[in-house]
Amino acid sequence: MIVILLDELLQKGYGLGSGISLFIATNICESIMWKAFSPTSINTGRGPEYEGAVIALFHLLVTWPDKTRALQEAFYRQNLPNIMNLLATLLVFAAVIYLQGFRVEIPVKSSRQRGARGSYPVRLFYTSNMPIMLQSALSSNIFLISQMLYSRFPDNLLVSLFGVWEAKDGSSQLSAISGLVYYMSPPLNFKDALLDPIHTAVYIVYMLTACAVFSKTWIEVSGSSPRDVAKQLKDQGLVMAGHRDQSMYKELKRIIPTAAAFGGACIGALSVASDLMGALGSGTGTLLAVT
């Protein structure tokens, strides 16, 4: 109830942006900060280690006599956040912020006031983070259905083809080890991606295709299609410089769907890269926080 109330307050103008997007970004940023600076001590069998990557770096440098090994452990330790994960997260943040500046400026002029000119920007990320949100929702529902079916009918051939689930080592969390959902889930790390190139290739194709298709579909249902934009410009008394009304729609139809599909594919590619580099949080979560 509190979350719904806060969302309605933001929608009524008492804040900036969308409530849902803001809550998602806050949750992801909190997770990243916790994994970077968590003071929680965990016993891994080699003595106590700190969960936070930055805290662990200083702890290892102080307590280990061999500073080279301490740095290597802090940067590449397994099963806990490390400095390379943190650097990968910062790299993804920087890449998304840089790509958000890419846009096509369409020159427009007023049909009501002589000499009044401007531009209509079409960004590379025309549909923002919506493609990755829809793809994440689709994958989550498919994974949930597969887990429920496998827990109920583990010996059924069709269910096994859909997905076989097992708990990870030392954890109660289930992960897909074969079946359709296995190829829809990201590799655990870059090493696993190299060891199973077919899984990696299928996952990349799935991510890029799903994000591109969802992005093109979203512009049609959200009122941001070429026809909708042409109508909005016409209602505002704006026309594209050197184009009539009909040719303006054709020009927008040439630019907007391409930007939507390519931008969606770029979002998918960034999510894949984030997963493979081991960014803190999932690749999808990192992109939702930035965009």
C-alpha positions as CSV (number, residue, x, y, z in Angstrom):
1,M,0.0,0.0,0.0
2,I,2.8,2.4,0.8
3,V,4.5,1.7,-2.5
4,I,1.3,2.3,-4.4
5,L,0.8,5.6,-2.5
6,L,4.3,6.8,-3.3
7,D,3.8,5.9,-6.9
8,E,0.6,7.9,-7.1
9,L,2.3,10.9,-5.4
10,L,5.0,10.9,-8.1
11,Q,2.5,10.6,-10.9
12,K,0.7,13.6,-9.5
13,G,3.8,15.7,-9.9
14,Y,5.3,15.6,-6.4
15,G,8.6,14.1,-7.8
16,L,10.6,13.4,-10.9
17,G,10.1,10.5,-13.2
18,S,8.0,7.4,-13.0
19,G,7.4,5.8,-9.6
20,I,7.9,2.2,-10.7
21,S,11.2,3.1,-12.5
22,L,12.4,5.0,-9.5
23,F,11.7,2.1,-7.1
24,I,13.5,-0.3,-9.4
25,A,16.5,2.0,-9.7
26,T,16.6,2.5,-5.9
27,N,16.5,-1.2,-5.2
28,I,19.2,-2.0,-7.8
29,C,21.5,0.8,-6.5
30,E,21.0,-0.3,-2.9
31,S,22.0,-3.9,-4.0
32,I,25.1,-2.6,-5.8
33,M,26.2,-0.4,-2.9
34,W,25.7,-3.2,-0.4
35,K,27.8,-5.6,-2.5
36,A,30.5,-3.0,-2.8
37,F,30.6,-1.8,0.8
38,S,28.9,-4.4,2.9
39,P,30.6,-4.9,6.3
40,T,29.0,-8.4,6.8
41,S,31.6,-11.0,7.7
42,I,31.3,-14.4,6.0
43,N,33.2,-17.6,6.9
44,T,34.2,-19.2,3.6
45,G,36.4,-22.0,5.1
46,R,39.6,-19.9,4.7
47,G,38.7,-17.6,7.6
48,P,36.3,-14.7,7.8
49,E,35.9,-12.5,4.7
50,Y,33.9,-9.4,4.2
51,E,31.1,-9.4,1.7
52,G,31.7,-5.9,0.3
53,A,34.3,-5.9,-2.5
54,V,35.9,-2.6,-1.4
55,I,35.9,-3.5,2.3
56,A,37.4,-6.9,1.4
57,L,40.2,-5.2,-0.6
58,F,41.4,-3.2,2.4
59,H,40.9,-6.1,4.8
60,L,43.0,-8.5,2.6
61,L,45.8,-5.9,2.1
62,V,46.0,-5.4,5.9
63,T,45.8,-9.0,7.0
64,W,47.7,-10.9,4.2
65,P,51.5,-10.6,4.3
66,D,51.7,-11.3,0.5
67,K,50.2,-8.1,-1.0
68,T,50.3,-9.5,-4.6
69,R,48.2,-12.5,-3.6
70,A,45.9,-10.2,-1.5
71,L,45.3,-8.0,-4.6
72,Q,44.7,-11.0,-6.8
73,E,42.2,-12.4,-4.3
74,A,40.4,-9.1,-3.9
75,F,40.1,-8.7,-7.7
76,Y,39.2,-12.3,-8.7
77,R,37.7,-14.1,-5.6
78,Q,34.9,-16.5,-6.4
79,N,31.4,-16.7,-4.8
80,L,31.6,-13.2,-3.3
81,P,31.6,-9.8,-4.9
82,N,35.1,-8.7,-6.1
83,I,36.7,-5.6,-7.5
84,M,36.4,-6.8,-11.1
85,N,32.6,-7.1,-10.6
86,L,32.6,-3.5,-9.3
87,L,34.7,-2.2,-12.2
88,A,32.4,-4.0,-14.7
89,T,29.4,-2.3,-13.2
90,L,31.0,1.1,-13.5
91,L,31.9,0.3,-17.1
92,V,28.3,-0.6,-18.0
93,F,27.0,2.6,-16.3
94,A,29.5,4.7,-18.3
95,A,28.6,2.9,-21.6
96,V,24.8,3.4,-21.1
97,I,25.2,7.1,-20.2
98,Y,27.4,7.6,-23.3
99,L,25.0,5.8,-25.6
100,Q,22.0,7.7,-24.2
101,G,23.5,10.8,-25.9
102,F,23.2,9.3,-29.4
103,R,20.2,10.8,-31.3
104,V,19.0,12.0,-34.7
105,E,17.9,15.6,-34.8
106,I,15.0,16.0,-37.2
107,P,14.7,19.7,-38.4
108,V,11.2,21.1,-38.0
109,K,9.7,24.5,-38.6
110,S,6.5,26.2,-37.6
111,S,3.7,26.4,-40.2
112,R,2.1,29.2,-38.2
113,Q,5.1,31.5,-37.5
114,R,7.5,32.4,-40.3
115,G,11.1,31.8,-39.4
116,A,10.5,29.7,-36.3
117,R,12.6,26.6,-36.5
118,G,13.7,23.8,-34.1
119,S,14.4,20.1,-34.1
120,Y,12.7,16.9,-32.9
121,P,15.2,14.5,-31.3
122,V,14.9,10.7,-31.9
123,R,17.2,9.0,-29.3
124,L,19.0,5.7,-29.9
125,F,17.2,4.4,-26.7
126,Y,13.9,5.6,-28.1
127,T,11.9,3.3,-25.9
128,S,14.2,3.7,-22.9
129,N,14.4,0.6,-20.6
130,M,11.0,-0.8,-21.6
131,P,12.4,-3.6,-23.9
132,I,14.6,-5.0,-21.1
133,M,11.7,-4.8,-18.6
134,L,9.4,-6.7,-21.0
135,Q,12.1,-9.3,-21.8
136,S,12.8,-9.7,-18.1
137,A,9.1,-10.2,-17.3
138,L,8.8,-12.8,-20.1
139,S,11.8,-14.7,-18.9
140,S,10.8,-14.6,-15.3
141,N,7.3,-16.0,-16.0
142,I,8.7,-18.8,-18.2
143,F,11.3,-19.7,-15.6
144,L,8.6,-19.8,-12.9
145,I,6.4,-22.0,-14.9
146,S,9.3,-24.3,-15.8
147,Q,10.3,-24.7,-12.1
148,M,6.7,-25.4,-11.0
149,L,6.3,-28.1,-13.7
150,Y,9.7,-29.7,-13.0
151,S,9.0,-29.8,-9.3
152,R,5.7,-31.5,-10.0
153,F,6.6,-33.8,-12.9
154,P,10.4,-34.3,-12.8
155,D,10.3,-37.5,-14.9
156,N,8.1,-36.2,-17.7
157,L,10.0,-35.9,-21.0
158,L,8.3,-32.8,-22.2
159,V,8.8,-31.0,-18.9
160,S,12.5,-32.0,-19.0
161,L,12.8,-30.6,-22.5
162,F,11.3,-27.4,-21.2
163,G,13.8,-27.2,-18.4
164,V,15.7,-29.2,-15.8
165,W,16.5,-27.4,-12.5
166,E,19.1,-28.2,-9.8
167,A,20.4,-26.3,-6.8
168,K,23.7,-24.6,-7.1
169,D,26.6,-25.8,-5.0
170,G,26.3,-24.7,-1.4
171,S,23.0,-22.9,-2.1
172,S,19.3,-23.6,-2.2
173,Q,18.8,-21.4,-5.2
174,L,17.7,-23.4,-8.3
175,S,19.3,-22.9,-11.7
176,A,18.5,-24.4,-15.1
177,I,21.0,-27.0,-16.2
178,S,19.3,-28.1,-19.5
179,G,16.3,-27.6,-21.6
180,L,14.8,-24.6,-23.3
181,V,15.0,-22.3,-20.3
182,Y,18.7,-23.2,-19.9
183,Y,19.4,-21.4,-23.2
184,M,17.2,-18.5,-22.1
185,S,19.3,-17.9,-19.0
186,P,22.6,-16.1,-18.9
187,P,25.9,-18.0,-18.4
188,L,27.1,-17.8,-14.8
189,N,30.4,-16.1,-15.8
190,F,32.7,-15.5,-18.7
191,K,34.5,-18.8,-18.1
192,D,31.2,-20.7,-18.4
193,A,30.3,-18.7,-21.6
194,L,33.6,-19.9,-23.2
195,L,33.1,-23.5,-22.1
196,D,29.6,-23.6,-23.6
197,P,29.6,-21.5,-26.7
198,I,26.3,-22.8,-28.0
199,H,24.5,-21.8,-24.9
200,T,26.2,-18.3,-25.1
201,A,25.3,-17.9,-28.8
202,V,21.7,-18.9,-28.3
203,Y,21.3,-16.6,-25.3
204,I,22.8,-13.6,-27.1
205,V,20.5,-14.2,-30.1
206,Y,17.5,-14.5,-27.8
207,M,18.3,-11.3,-25.9
208,L,18.9,-9.2,-28.9
209,T,15.9,-10.5,-30.8
210,A,13.5,-10.2,-27.9
211,C,14.6,-6.7,-27.0
212,A,14.4,-5.5,-30.6
213,V,10.9,-7.0,-31.1
214,F,9.6,-5.7,-27.8
215,S,11.0,-2.2,-28.6
216,K,9.2,-2.1,-32.0
217,T,6.0,-3.4,-30.5
218,W,6.1,-0.9,-27.7
219,I,6.2,2.2,-30.0
220,E,2.9,1.0,-31.5
221,V,1.0,0.5,-28.2
222,S,2.5,3.5,-26.4
223,G,1.5,6.3,-28.8
224,S,5.1,7.0,-30.0
225,S,4.8,5.4,-33.5
226,P,5.7,7.4,-36.6
227,R,2.0,8.0,-37.3
228,D,1.4,9.2,-33.7
229,V,4.5,11.5,-33.8
230,A,3.5,13.0,-37.2
231,K,0.0,13.7,-35.8
232,Q,1.5,15.4,-32.7
233,L,3.8,17.6,-34.8
234,K,0.9,18.5,-37.1
235,D,-1.3,19.4,-34.1
236,Q,1.5,21.7,-32.8
237,G,1.7,23.4,-36.2
238,L,5.1,21.9,-36.9
239,V,6.3,20.4,-40.2
240,M,9.6,18.8,-41.2
241,A,11.8,21.2,-43.2
242,G,11.5,20.4,-46.9
243,H,8.7,17.8,-46.4
244,R,4.9,17.8,-46.8
245,D,2.6,16.1,-44.3
246,Q,2.6,12.8,-46.1
247,S,6.3,12.7,-46.8
248,M,6.9,13.8,-43.1
249,Y,5.2,10.5,-42.0
250,K,7.3,8.5,-44.5
251,E,10.5,10.1,-43.2
252,L,9.5,9.4,-39.5
253,K,8.6,5.8,-40.5
254,R,12.1,5.4,-41.9
255,I,13.8,6.7,-38.8
256,I,11.7,5.8,-35.7
257,P,11.2,2.0,-36.1
258,T,14.9,1.7,-37.0
259,A,15.9,3.6,-33.9
260,A,13.6,1.6,-31.7
261,A,14.7,-1.8,-33.0
262,F,18.4,-0.9,-33.0
263,G,18.2,0.7,-29.6
264,G,16.4,-2.3,-28.2
265,A,19.1,-4.6,-29.6
266,C,21.8,-2.3,-28.0
267,I,20.0,-2.6,-24.7
268,G,20.0,-6.4,-25.0
269,A,23.7,-6.4,-26.0
270,L,24.6,-4.3,-23.0
271,S,22.6,-6.6,-20.7
272,V,24.5,-9.6,-22.1
273,A,27.9,-7.9,-21.7
274,S,27.0,-7.0,-18.2
275,D,26.1,-10.6,-17.3
276,L,29.3,-12.0,-18.9
277,M,31.5,-9.4,-17.2
278,G,29.9,-10.2,-13.8
279,A,28.6,-6.8,-13.0
280,L,27.1,-6.5,-9.5
281,G,23.5,-7.3,-9.7
282,S,22.2,-8.8,-12.9
283,G,22.8,-7.2,-16.3
284,T,19.1,-6.5,-16.6
285,G,19.0,-4.9,-13.1
286,T,22.0,-2.7,-13.9
287,L,20.4,-1.4,-17.1
288,L,17.1,-0.7,-15.4
289,A,18.9,1.4,-12.8
290,V,20.8,3.4,-15.4
291,T,18.1,4.0,-18.0
